[in-house]
Amino acid sequence: MNDLAGKHFVLGLSGGIACYKAAELCRALIKQGATVQVVMTEAAEQFITPVTMQALSGRPVYGSQWDAREPNNMPHINLSREADAIIVAPCSADFMAKLLHGRSDELLSLMCLARPIATVPLLLAPAMNREMWAHPATQRNLAQLAADGAHILGVGSGFQACGETGDGRMLEPPELLEDIVAFFQPKRLAGKRVLVTAGPTFEAIDPVRGITNLSSGKMGFAIARAAREAGANVTLVAGPVSLATPRGVTRIDVRSAQDMLQATVPAAQSADIFIATAAVADWRPSSASDQKIKKDGSGKTPQLEFTENPDILATLAKSARAESGALFCVGFAAESHDLESNAQAKRVRKGVPLLVGNIGPATFGADDNALLLVDAKGTREVPRASKLELARRLVAEIADRL
């Protein structure tokens, strides 16, 4: 999926060891369908060569405002007008200070100052030592740049080239790419609070065994990412899965259905939208052994009794907040057959305005799927696509219904 197809970026490099990450970011942007024009400061050229960035971008690198390749000798005007955004990565403390005061003594800062603010956004990926990052002057500069309309992509934390550890590292290229893609998504849920459940639950039989299902959590995690891209504040309650948390999403890890209920109900009190994608176990063993159940050689099998688990979706769909319209609930149904009739029956039984159906278990763990939207008016199919693309379409559908 080329999320940035047709986009053209100016990728600006200021001085810093994180310039090596800019090489990978350049390649990642191109793989997502964008074209990239690299502009480097003199300081950046001390860390990575223009030849490297030219090879990766497939375009000549600019470094001087006096570049004779531009017939009018105005690369700061020409290059900025062509861009869908200017991305400065790495953005050093010095370069941020320069931007704040409107200084423009070399090409990259000239471009940032000369760009049409209304049509060419400025995205900054800070990179510096932890003490420089924490300095009050840097934090004042960041706050003012944001107030002036720059979009700050944030920083990472960890081991730094100087040997110290802390905040200030430039984000890793995959993190930057995710944030850049998110920046260009429509903000249809801006200001909304979204609660998502995802993955399976695990119901213990003994300390080493339990009952679970094949849910990978990929659809729920994609929905959490898509909602965050749409501008929402997102909380993700996740069963036992090994998936990376989407950028900017608050994650709560749980294990059993009861754990998920205890995490979800309080979180729903401040949510505007609840999307229940988790494959919650319908039953759990009535009692779990505190020791591993051993075979005794007799051929006898343990006799398990089951208790019905709480219905998280129905609990929230019938809550006072949902019935008053303050909480919009969306359910999911994974069916092995008769998808339309089973999904419609489940929607009525759960009491939700929208239910999303898909055929399982063939789709479990896959990266793509097709969905069926079920509401009081009938059904509508969403054709097969990647789970992230389906998540974005579902988020748009929910935004239309609010």
C-alpha positions in Angstrom: 0.0 0.0 0.0 1.5 3.3 -1.1 0.2 5.7 1.5 2.2 8.6 0.1 1.7 8.0 -3.6 1.9 11.3 -5.6 3.4 13.2 -2.7 6.6 15.3 -3.2 8.7 16.1 -0.1 11.7 18.3 0.5 13.8 16.3 3.0 16.1 18.7 4.9 19.1 17.6 6.8 20.6 19.8 9.5 23.8 18.8 11.4 23.7 15.8 13.6 24.8 12.2 13.9 21.1 11.2 13.2 21.7 12.1 9.5 22.4 8.4 9.0 18.7 7.8 9.9 17.7 10.3 7.2 19.1 7.9 4.6 16.7 5.2 5.7 13.8 7.7 5.9 14.4 8.9 2.4 14.2 5.3 1.1 11.1 4.6 3.1 9.3 7.6 1.8 10.1 6.6 -1.8 8.9 3.0 -1.1 5.6 4.6 0.0 5.2 6.2 -3.4 6.6 9.7 -2.7 9.3 11.6 -4.5 12.0 13.2 -2.3 14.2 16.2 -2.9 17.1 16.4 -0.4 18.5 19.7 0.8 21.5 19.6 3.2 23.1 22.2 5.4 26.9 22.5 5.4 26.9 20.9 8.9 24.8 17.9 7.7 27.5 17.2 5.1 29.9 16.5 7.9 27.9 13.5 8.8 26.7 12.1 5.5 27.6 12.8 1.9 25.4 14.4 -0.7 26.4 11.5 -3.0 24.7 9.0 -0.6 21.5 11.0 -0.4 21.5 11.5 -4.2 21.9 7.8 -4.8 19.0 7.1 -2.4 16.6 9.8 -3.6 17.5 9.6 -7.3 17.7 13.4 -7.5 20.5 15.9 -7.3 21.0 17.2 -3.8 20.9 20.9 -3.1 23.1 22.6 -0.5 23.6 26.2 -1.6 21.2 29.1 -2.2 23.6 30.1 -5.0 23.1 26.8 -7.0 23.5 27.7 -10.6 21.2 24.7 -11.7 18.2 27.0 -11.1 17.9 29.4 -14.0 16.6 32.2 -11.8 19.1 31.3 -9.0 16.2 30.9 -6.6 16.1 27.3 -5.4 14.6 28.5 -2.1 11.5 29.6 -4.0 11.4 26.9 -6.7 11.9 23.9 -4.5 9.6 25.0 -1.7 6.7 25.7 -4.2 6.9 22.1 -5.6 6.6 20.4 -2.2 3.7 18.9 -0.4 5.7 19.3 2.8 9.2 20.2 4.1 10.5 17.6 6.5 13.6 18.5 8.5 15.1 15.3 9.9 17.3 15.6 11.8 16.4 19.0 13.1 19.1 20.2 15.4 18.7 22.6 18.4 20.6 25.2 16.4 18.3 24.8 13.4 15.2 25.1 15.6 16.5 28.3 17.1 17.2 29.6 13.6 13.7 28.8 12.4 12.2 30.4 15.5 13.8 33.8 14.8 13.3 33.6 11.0 17.1 33.5 10.3 17.8 32.4 6.8 21.5 32.4 6.0 21.6 29.1 4.0 19.3 27.3 1.6 17.3 25.0 4.0 16.3 27.8 6.4 15.6 30.1 3.4 13.2 27.4 2.1 11.4 27.1 5.4 11.0 30.8 5.6 9.9 31.2 2.0 7.5 28.3 1.9 3.8 29.1 1.5 2.6 28.4 5.0 -1.0 27.6 4.0 -0.1 24.9 1.5 3.4 23.6 2.4 3.5 22.3 6.0 6.7 22.1 8.0 7.4 18.9 9.8 10.3 18.8 12.3 12.1 15.7 13.7 14.3 17.0 16.5 17.6 15.3 17.3 20.0 16.3 20.1 21.7 15.4 23.3 19.3 14.9 26.3 20.5 18.0 28.1 20.1 20.1 25.0 16.6 18.7 24.6 15.6 19.4 28.2 17.1 23.0 28.2 14.4 25.6 28.8 15.5 27.5 25.7 14.9 24.4 23.5 11.5 23.8 25.0 10.5 27.4 24.6 11.6 27.3 21.0 9.6 24.1 20.4 6.4 25.5 21.9 6.7 28.7 19.8 7.4 26.8 16.6 4.3 24.7 17.2 2.3 27.8 17.9 3.6 29.2 14.6 2.3 26.2 12.8 5.2 23.8 12.6 4.3 20.1 13.3 6.7 18.6 15.8 7.2 14.8 15.2 8.6 14.2 18.7 11.7 12.5 19.9 12.7 9.1 21.1 14.5 8.0 24.3 17.6 5.8 24.7 21.3 5.5 24.2 22.8 8.5 22.5 26.0 8.9 20.4 27.6 10.9 23.2 27.3 7.9 25.5 24.5 9.3 27.6 21.0 8.0 27.8 17.7 9.9 27.7 15.3 11.9 25.6 16.3 13.7 22.5 17.1 10.9 20.0 15.6 11.3 16.6 12.7 8.9 16.1 13.5 5.8 14.1 12.7 5.9 10.4 9.6 3.6 10.7 8.2 5.8 13.5 8.8 8.9 11.5 7.2 7.3 8.5 4.1 6.3 10.5 3.8 9.9 11.8 4.2 11.4 8.3 1.6 9.1 6.9 -0.7 10.0 9.8 -0.2 13.7 9.2 -1.8 13.4 5.7 -4.8 11.4 6.7 -8.1 13.3 7.1 -8.8 14.3 10.7 -12.4 13.0 10.8 -12.3 12.1 14.4 -10.4 15.1 15.7 -11.0 15.6 19.4 -12.8 12.3 19.8 -11.9 9.7 22.3 -11.9 6.1 20.9 -11.6 2.9 22.9 -10.7 -0.3 21.0 -10.4 -3.9 22.2 -8.2 -6.2 20.2 -6.8 -9.8 20.1 -7.9 -12.9 21.9 -8.4 -13.6 25.5 -6.7 -16.5 27.4 -8.7 -18.4 30.0 -6.5 -20.4 32.3 -7.0 -24.1 33.0 -3.8 -24.4 35.1 -0.6 -22.3 35.3 0.6 -23.5 31.9 -2.5 -24.3 29.9 -5.6 -22.4 28.8 -8.3 -21.8 26.3 -7.8 -19.2 23.6 -8.5 -18.6 19.9 -6.8 -17.7 16.7 -7.3 -14.0 16.7 -4.1 -12.2 15.8 -5.3 -8.7 16.9 -4.2 -7.2 13.6 -7.6 -5.7 12.7 -8.0 -4.1 16.1 -4.5 -2.7 16.1 -5.1 -1.3 12.5 -8.3 0.3 13.8 -6.5 1.9 16.7 -3.9 3.3 14.3 -6.5 4.5 11.8 -8.4 6.3 14.6 -5.3 7.9 15.8 -4.5 9.0 12.2 -8.0 10.5 12.1 -7.1 12.8 15.0 -8.6 10.8 17.9 -7.2 10.1 21.3 -7.1 6.3 21.3 -6.9 3.7 24.1 -6.3 0.1 23.0 -7.1 -2.7 25.4 -5.2 -5.7 24.0 -5.3 -9.4 24.8 -2.2 -11.5 24.6 -0.6 -10.7 21.2 2.9 -9.8 20.0 2.2 -6.7 18.0 3.8 -3.3 18.2 1.7 -0.5 19.7 0.6 2.0 17.1 2.2 5.4 17.4 0.4 7.8 19.8 -1.9 5.1 21.1 -2.3 4.3 24.9 -2.2 0.5 25.4 -3.5 -1.6 28.2 -2.5 -5.2 28.2 -4.9 -7.8 29.6 -5.1 -11.6 29.6 -8.6 -13.0 30.3 -12.1 -11.8 29.5 -12.6 -10.7 33.1 -9.4 -8.7 32.9 -10.6 -7.1 29.6 -13.9 -6.2 31.2 -12.2 -4.6 34.2 -10.0 -2.5 31.9 -12.7 -1.6 29.4 -15.6 -0.4 31.5 -13.7 2.4 33.3 -12.0 3.5 30.1 -15.4 3.7 28.4 -16.6 6.3 30.9 -14.7 9.0 29.0 -14.9 7.5 25.5 -17.0 8.8 22.6 -16.6 5.6 20.5 -16.2 2.0 21.5 -15.0 -0.5 18.9 -15.0 -4.1 20.1 -12.8 -6.1 17.8 -11.4 -8.5 20.5 -12.3 -12.1 20.1 -13.4 -12.6 23.7 -13.8 -16.2 24.9 -17.5 -17.1 25.5 -16.6 -19.4 28.4 -13.9 -20.0 30.9 -13.1 -22.9 33.2 -15.1 -22.6 36.4 -12.0 -23.0 38.4 -8.3 -23.0 37.4 -5.9 -25.4 39.1 -3.0 -23.6 40.9 -0.7 -26.5 39.8 -0.1 -28.1 36.5 -2.6 -30.9 35.9 -0.4 -34.1 35.4 -1.2 -37.3 33.5 -1.3 -40.2 35.9 -1.1 -43.0 33.3 -4.6 -44.2 33.9 -5.9 -42.8 30.6 -8.5 -40.7 32.4 -8.9 -37.1 31.2 -9.7 -34.2 33.4 -13.3 -33.1 33.6 -13.7 -29.4 33.1 -16.7 -27.3 34.0 -17.3 -24.0 32.3 -18.7 -20.7 33.3 -20.0 -18.1 30.8 -17.8 -15.0 30.5 -19.1 -11.5 30.7 -20.3 -9.9 27.5 -18.2 -6.8 27.2 -19.9 -5.4 24.1 -23.4 -5.9 25.4 -22.5 -4.5 28.8 -21.3 -1.2 27.3 -23.9 -1.1 24.5 -26.6 -1.2 27.2 -24.9 1.3 29.5 -26.5 4.6 30.3 -23.9 6.5 28.2 -24.6 4.4 25.1 -28.3 4.6 25.5 -28.0 8.4 25.8 -26.0 8.6 22.6 -22.8 9.7 24.4 -21.0 6.4 23.5 -21.2 5.0 20.0 -20.6 1.2 20.0 -19.4 -0.9 17.2 -19.2 -4.7 17.3 -17.4 -7.3 15.3 -18.6 -10.8 14.4 -16.2 -13.5 13.0 -18.4 -16.2 11.6 -17.6 -19.6 10.0 -20.8 -19.6 7.9 -24.0 -17.6 7.1 -22.2 -14.3 7.8 -25.0 -12.0 6.9 -27.8 -13.6 8.9 -25.5 -14.4 11.9 -24.1 -10.9 12.0 -27.5 -9.2 11.8 -28.8 -11.4 14.6 -25.7 -10.5 16.7 -26.2 -6.8 16.1 -29.8 -7.0 17.4 -28.8 -9.2 20.3 -26.0 -6.9 21.4 -27.9 -3.7 20.8 -25.3 -1.9 18.7 -26.0 0.5 15.8 -23.2 -0.9 13.7 -21.7 -4.4 13.5 -18.8 -5.5 11.3 -18.8 -9.0 10.0 -16.0 -11.2 8.5 -15.6 -14.8 7.7 -13.1 -16.7 10.0 -10.9 -18.5 10.7 -9.3 -18.2 7.3 -8.8 -14.4 7.8 -7.2 -14.8 11.3 -3.5 -13.7 11.1 -3.9 -12.4 7.5 -2.9 -8.9 6.4 -6.0 -8.4 4.3 -9.7 -9.1 4.5 -13.1 -8.1 3.3 -15.8 -6.8 5.7 -19.6 -6.6 5.9 -21.1 -3.6 7.5 -24.4 -4.4 9.2 -26.9 -1.9 10.5 -30.7 -1.4 10.8 -30.9 -0.5 7.1 -29.3 -3.7 5.9 -25.8 -4.8 4.9 -23.0 -3.4 2.7 -19.8 -5.1 1.7 -16.4 -3.4 2.0 -14.2 -5.1 -0.7 -11.0 -6.9 0.1 -8.1 -4.7 1.1 -5.3 -4.5 3.6 -6.5 -4.4 7.2 -5.1 -0.9 7.6 -7.1 0.3 4.6 -10.2 -1.4 5.8 -9.7 0.2 9.2 -9.5 3.7 7.6 -12.7 3.0 5.7 -14.4 1.9 8.9 -13.2 5.0 10.7 -14.6 7.1 8.0 -17.9 5.2 8.1 -18.1 5.7 11.9 -17.3 9.4 11.5 -20.2 9.8 9.0 -22.6 8.2 11.5 -21.7 10.3 14.6 
